[in-house]
Amino acid sequence: MRVIDEATSKMHFDPKAKPKGMLRIVLAMKNSVRAISWLVKNESAFRQELILLILAAGVLAFWSIPYMEKTILLSSILFVLFAEIINTAIEVTIDRIGKEIHPLSGLAKDLGSAAVLVTIAISSLLWCKRSI
């Protein structure tokens, strides 16, 4: 939890002051909603994948297939969103460290992007396999 140092008036993290119980859950949910809101406002790839999720949910609502298959197909789209969140977390962390161009920074960003590509491939395979 963040606390203000009385001597310097600066905020710092105090691991002993972590919230517990229901307060921890509420604060975690608040942080997650704030993060998703930021993604929607700032990341076009996340917005595109969110639209894909909504369209997929609509298709699955009317597609007459077993519920387990619907769950797997919808989960594959959620997996793409998950990978996009991790990719964005890597990117903003690298940008926070420094804006200068460095091969390892580029590699970290490329690896995050590759993870998204792999999840899109998995999801595509699942959807294509089911529609055949």
Number of C-alpha atoms within 10 A of each C-alpha: 11 12 13 12 11 8 6 7 9 10 12 11 12 11 10 7 10 11 14 9 7 9 11 12 12 12 13 13 12 11 12 12 12 12 13 14 11 11 17 15 11 11 14 11 14 21 15 12 17 17 12 15 19 13 12 16 17 11 12 17 12 8 11 9 11 8 12 9 14 19 12 14 21 18 14 22 24 18 17 24 23 15 22 23 19 15 21 19 14 19 18 12 13 17 14 9 9 11 9 9 9 9 9 10 19 13 11 15 21 15 14 20 18 14 17 21 15 13 20 19 14 16 21 15 14 15 18 10 9 12 7 5
